[in-house]
Each structure stands twice: as C-alpha cells, then as structure tokens.
C-alpha cells in the first residue's frame, strides 16, 4: 500500500501542483483547502505525513501543528512558508515540526522532504509495534537509531513470528542473548526460553544436558532427567557459543533440526519436540567450517537466516541513547538520583572503542551512576591534541553550514553531505543551537 500524505493548501493552483508532484512520485495524497477538514479526516485516516501551508483561513498551519501533535506527537508535519516566515518555521521545528519548505520550491524538493518524513513515520510505527510485542528486557539490544540497528529491528519484526531457526552473530558483550530473548518474546511461542552456553559445559555432560537421560543410563543417573531441548518444547532453545559444541554433539543437533525428534540417553524411544533453535557465535562459522573445525552441514542448516549485531564502536551515534537508558535503569535499581554528564563526557564515550560492547557500556553506566570514575582514561584532552583539533574543525564547519542555511538543519546536512539525524546528534554533542543561526548575517555569540 502506498504511503498516504495529507496536503493542506488554500490556493487551488498550488494545491493541484503539489498533488501532481507527489502522485508522480508514487505517494498517495489527499488534499484539503483548510485545517478544519484535514483535522476531521484525521479521525478516520492514518497519514504518514502532513504537509501544510502556514497561512490558512481560520486555523493557520501552526495551530494545525499543535493539534496534530496533541493527537500524535510522532506524526511528521512539514510546514510550507513564505520567505518572511523562515525564522518562525525554524522555531516551529524546535517545537516539533518535522521540517519546512520555503516558497517558491521545486517539485523535487517537496518530494524529497516528504519521502524522508514518510520513512521516519514508518520507522516510528515499526518501533511502536515492536515495543508492544516485546517485554522491557528485550529492548536493550534494540535501542539505537543507527542504520545497522534499524536493520536489526526490521529483521526481528519480520522473523520473530515465524518458526525459522536463526543464527545470531556478534562480538562478546554485543547482546546476543538479549536479542534472542527479544525474538522469543515477539514470536508468540508459549513455551519457555531455555539458554545453554556450549562453552561452559565439560564435553562429558553436554549430551546429557541437551538430550536428558533415563534412570540408570550412566553412573550417578539415579532418576530420569529432562534435557534442554525437551524442556524448550513449544518455546525457544538458545545455544550460545555454538562454535564450542563438540563435533559428536554437532551431528546429533543436526539430526534434531532435521527430524525434530530426540532420544534421551539410555532410551530407544523417540520424542517429538517443537522448539525453535537460535544459535549464537562470536566467530566466523563459515571460516571454521572451511577449516574442518565446525560441521559444514550444521553451519548451512543454521545459517538459513542470520542476524548480525553490529559492534558498538561502529555505531557511536547510539551511545547517548544506550547510556541514558542504562543510567536511568541503574539509578532506579540503586535508588539514587540519575547523575548529570557533560558534553565532554559524552564526547569521550562516543570516541571510545567499547571492546566489551553494550555489556561494557552498561557497566560504565552503573559506575557513573554510583559516582565512581568511569575507568575509560583521562577526562580532559590536552588543548593541542588531535581529538580537540578535530572537534574544533568539526564545530567550525557545522556553524558555517548553519549560517549558510539560515539555521535550517536539513539544508545544513545537505551542505555537509551528512544525514540530518547525524547532524542533530552532533549539534547535541557539541552544544550548538541551530536556531541561533536563523537569519544570521554575522557569527552569533559562541555557544562553547
């Protein structure tokens, strides 16, 4: 289904031209001559974005923006302004407008802004659906707005309701088990989530742990014991560090995946099981299989669908969101007020490599919450250091772009050839207010 956009414009010629531009771009559009009719339609229609002229009869575009936000703060509203209304539109963006377009504008400009707004809306709706389906403990691995984490969320939303077995790949501490729990929670499976770390068990007991045993199956087996696979019937079996599973057990696991049956140790009876298997690895299983250190047939059976969790060092823009989440969580657990961090602190955290990934960040958040040094090294960079020079150059380039764009973040992002979301993250980290540069003919007072 095509995304639907509401267009509010009282000039019939302009309204018709905008309708045609959006329709030619394969975007469904419903046009209204005033705010009242559009607000009435919001009662039974669900647009992905609203494009409205600021100057309208009766209710103007700013009043419409406020009323739309009262109904749904995440519905993108794009303002169409005259030349003299730019400062007002910038201020409206600070209060929730998604973007603005200044008259006169090219059709391509309208289509480009609307498409970005629609993409954002679809991501918001996807996140809402996922949050409704996932318990709180499942959100940790899914926090983040980086493209890589957006892709992870899309895969979870698409794959969780299916019965397909999955391979989760990620470095130590990246959140593989948390992601597996999130998938289980969103799957609708009524059985339990059962986790087993293949590297934590001696080879001699792995088979018994997985398949269970009958009384008398071996010395010390005084009574029947249900194994992990059977216990996960109707639910999800999570096998962490699958690369550590002994070769003999790899063959037995392959047969379980193919036949969906097990035999307890000491028994000849086959037992049907209905469990989804999520295997996790921190190494390249393909390389191990090529080297003969992991069964190739099991690798290909598990790798029908895989989810790669990106390391934290490759998504520094997600650090503020993760740090805020874990600090709030720690403050609640330890019953202390959440600490306030500085822009310099956040800059250091975003530049850090996080070899321990999200697990390490969570530990740092707890130390910060308890008033203990974060343990990540010196807090102040020397004035002449490379980091300080890079930050100073970045700050100067962003300010110059904002001045040239009259404070319009979207335009500044285009001038800098960077995504608007990335630029917003940098503005927050550097303490720069875009509104200070709206209509600036001379550099504004320093915000540093």
N, C-alpha and C positions, 0 to 999 in steps of 0.2 A: 504494500500500500504506500502511495506517495505521501510524504510529509505534508501536513496542512499548515498553511500560514494565513493569519488574519491580516488584512491590509485596511487601514483606516485613513482615508484621504477625501476631503470635501470637494476638491477640484476634480470634476469628472474626466478631464483630459489627462491630467497627471495620474489619476486612479487607473484609467484604462491602459496607459503606457506601462505602469508598474505591473499590472495584471499580466500583460502580454510578455513582459521580460521574464517574470517568474514562471509562467506557464511554459515558455520555450525552454526553460532550464529544467523542466520536468518536476516542478514544485507545484503542488496543488495550492490554489489561493482562493480565498473568499474575501471579497472587498465590501467595505461598508462606508457610507458617507459621513458617519458621525460615531462618536464614542458610545452613545446610548445603545445603538443597535448591535454594536460589537460586544458590549458587556452582556446584553441579553443572550446573544448567541453562545457566550462562554458557559451558559448554564447547561447546554446540551452538546456542545462541540469541544474537542480537545486539540487545539492547535499546538504545533511545536514551537511557534514563534509569533510575535505580534509586531507589525511594522505600522507606526502611526505618525502622522504629521503632528507637530507640536501645536500649530494653530488650527483649531477646530471650532465649530459653532458650539455654544453651551459649554460642555466639558472639554477642556483642552487636553493635549497629549500628556502633560504632566499629571493631571488629575486621573487620566486613564491609567497611567503607570502606577500610581498609588493604589488604585482599586484592583488592578490586576495582581499586584504584589500581596494585597490582603487575601486574595483567593489562592495564589500560588506564587511564592517568592522565587521559585526556580524557573518560572516561565520567562524566557528571554523577551525583552521589549526593546525594539530598535526605534529610536526617535529620528524623524526627518525634520531638519531645522533649516531656517533661513540663515544667511550669512551673519546677521547680528545676534543670533541666538547660540553661538558656539560656546561661550562661557557658561551659559545656562545649561546646555546639554552636557558639558563636562561635569558640572555639579550634579546633574541628574544621574550620571553614571556612578558617581560616588555614593548615591543613594539607591542604587540597584538597577539602573538601566543597563542593558547589555552593551549597547553601542549606539552611535548616532551617525547619520549621513547628512552631509551639508548640501543644500540645493545650490546650483544645479548639479546633478550627479549622472554618471554614465550607468547604463543598464548593468554592465559587468560589475560595477561597484555594489549595486543593490544585491545582485545575485550572490556575490562572494560573501558579503556580510550575513545574508540570510542563511546561506549554507552552513557557515560556521555556527550560527545560532542554533540551527536545527541539529547539527552534530552534537552540540553541547546538551541540548534538551534530551536527545536520545540517550546520551550517556547518563544524565541525571535519572531518567526513568529506569534505565537498566540497573543503576545502583540502588534505587528505591526498591525495586523488585527483589534484588539480591539480599538487601538488608532485611526485608520482610521474611525471607526464606532462611536466613542464617541466624544462629544464636550469636551472642556477643563474642564468645571466644573464637568464632570463625572470622571475625572482621580483621584481626591483626594482620594476617597475611595479605589481606585485600586492600589495606589502606594505601593510598598513593594515587596521584593523577598522572604519573609518567606514562608515556605510550606503552611501555612494556607491561606495566601493571593494569592498564586498561585492557590490554590483550588477555592477560590472565583472567580478569573478571569476565570477559566475554566467553572465554573457554569454559570457565566454571558454570556460568549460566546455561551454556549450550549442552555441556556434557554431564552435569550433575544428575539430571533426571533420567539419563539413560543407564543401561546396565553394563556399558563397556568397561573393561579393565583399563587401568591407566598407569602410566609411568611418570613420576614426578622427578624432575632433575633440578638440583640446586646445590649451592655450596653449603658447608656446615653453618648452621645458625640462620639460614635463609627463611625458614618457616615451612619446611616440607610437611611435617606432621600437622601443623595448624591448618595448612591448606587442605590436607586430606580430610581433616575433621570438618572443614567448611563444605567440602564436596559431599561428605556423608550427610551432613545436616540438610543440605539442599536437595538431596536425592529422593527424599520421601520414603526411604527404606526404614522399616520399623524395627529391624534387628539392631544389635549393638555395634558400636565401633570398637574393634579389637586391634590393638597395636602390638607389634613384636619387632624388636631390634635384632636383626640377624647377627650382628657383630657382638652382641652382649652375651650370647649363649655358647657354652662349650659344644663342640661338634657332637659329642656323645649324647646330648639331651635334645638336640634340635628336632629330631624326628618325633620324639615323644611330645614335645611342646606343640608341634604343628598338628600331628595326627591323633594324639591321645594314645591310651593303651588300655588293655583289659587287665584285670587282676591276674597276677602270676606271669605276665608277659616277660618279665625280667626280674632279677633280684631286687627286692625293695618295692615292687609294684604290688602292694597289698590290696588295692581296690581299683576299680575302673576309674579312669580319668578322661574327661573330655578335652580334646586338643583345641588349639586356637582356631583352626579352620572350621571345625564343627560348632564351636561356640559363636562364631561370626555368622551362622546361618541366618539368612534374612537381613543381614546387615553388611558391614564393610570390614575387610581384613586389610590392615595397613602393615606392610613389610618394609621396614626402614633398613637402609644399608644392605639392599638385596645383593650387592656385589660380594658380600661376605658369606653368602649362603654356600655350604659345601656342595660340590658337584653332584653327589648322590641325591641330595635334597632338591637340587635344581630339577633333576629328572622327575622326581616324584611330584614336585609342584607343577611342572609342565603337564603331567597327566591329569592333575586336579583341574587345571584350567581348561583342558580339552574335554574331560569326561564329566566334570562337576560331581565327582564321587571320591570318597576316601575310604580307607580301611584302617582301623585302629591297630596299633601294634598288638600282636597276639591274637588277631581275629581275621577270619576269612570273609567276613560279611561286608559288603559294600554299602556305604551310607551316602545317600544323595544330599548334596549341600547346595544352597543358593546364597552365595556370598560374592560380593564384588571385591576384587583384589586391586588395591592401589599399592604399587611398589615404588620405592624411592631410592635414589642413588645420588652420591656426591661426585661420582666419577663417570667417565665416558664408557658406558657399557658396550658400545659398538667397538671401541678400541680393544677392550678386554676380550670380547668375543672373537675379534680378528686374531688376537694373540693366543687364543685357546684357553683363556683363564675364566671364561664365562660361556655357558652353553649358548650357541648362536640361535638354536631353535626357540629357547626360552626368551632370549632377547627380542626376537622378532614377534613372538606371541605377546609379550608385554608392551612392545612399542607400537601397537596399532594406533594409539593416540598418546601423545606425551605433552606435559605442561612444564615449561622451563620457568623457574622462578629467578628473575634477574638479581644479581648481587647488588647490594645497597650502594656500592661505590659507583655503579653505572646509572644510578637514579638519585643524585643528590637533591633534586627538587622535592623528593618525597620525605627527606629528613625532617623538615619542620612539622609536618603532619604527624609522623610517627613519634617524634619526640614529645609533642604536645599531648598526644594520646597516652603515651606510657607515663609521662609525668603526672597527668591527671589521675591515671589508674593507681600509681604508686602513692600519691597524696591521699587518696581515699583509703587505701589499704593501711597506710601508716598513720592515718588521722593527723596529718599536718597540712598547713596551707600550701598550695602549689607555689613553688618559687618563681621568681621573675628572672628571665635570662636576658642578656643584652644582644644587640645585633652582632657584636664581635663574637660572642659565644656561638651564635647560630652560624656565623661565617666559618668558624673553626670546625664545627660539627659537619657542615656541608663539604668542607675541603678534606676531611679525614677519610681514609680509605675503608674503614669498617671491615677488617678481615674476618671478624666474627659475625658480620651482617646484623640482622634485626635482633638476634639474641644479645649481641654485644651492645647495641643501642639501648635495648631495654635495661640492661644492667647499668649503663651510664645514666639513664633517666632516673633510676632508683637512687643512685649515688647523689645526683644533683638534688633530688627531692629531699634527701636526708641531710643536705648541707655539706656533703663530702666532696672533695675535689674529683672532677670527672676522670682524672687519670690519663688524659689524652695529650699531655705535654703543655708547654708554656702557653699562657693565655694571651700574651701580648706579642705581636710580631714586631721586630725592630723596624724603625721607620723606613730604612732603606732596603728592606727585604723584598724578594721577588713577589711574595704574596701581596704586600702593601702596594707595590708599584702596579701590579696587575689590577688590583681593586681600584686604585686611583684612576687608571686609564679607562676602566670599565665605567666608573662613575661619570667621568667627563664625557664619554661617548653617549651615554644614556641621556644625560642632561641636554646635550646638544641636539639629539634627536627629538626630545620632548619639546624643546624650544621651536625647532623647525616644524613640528607637528601641532603646535599650539596646545600642547597638553593632551592630545589625543593618543592614548596608549596604543590603540590598534594601528594608527598610522606610524607611530614611532617604531613599533615592532616591525612593520614593513620596511622602514628605512634601515633598520638594523639587521634585516633578514633573519629574524628570530621569531618563534611562536609567541603570540600575545600572552599566553599563560606563563611562559618562561620569563618574559619581561616583567609581568606582575610579581613573580617570585623575587626577581632581582630588585625591584622597587622596594618590596618589603624588607629584604635583607639589607639594602643599602640606606634605608630610611629616606627615600626620595618620594615626594608627593607630586604626582602628575598635575594636580590642579594648580600648583604654583607656577606652572609654565604655560597656562592657558592665556594666549594673547600677549605673552611676554615679548617685549622688544629689547629689553636688556636683561642680563642674567639676574634671576631673583636671588634673594639672600641665601647664603649657604645653609643647607639642611644637615650638614655634618656636625 
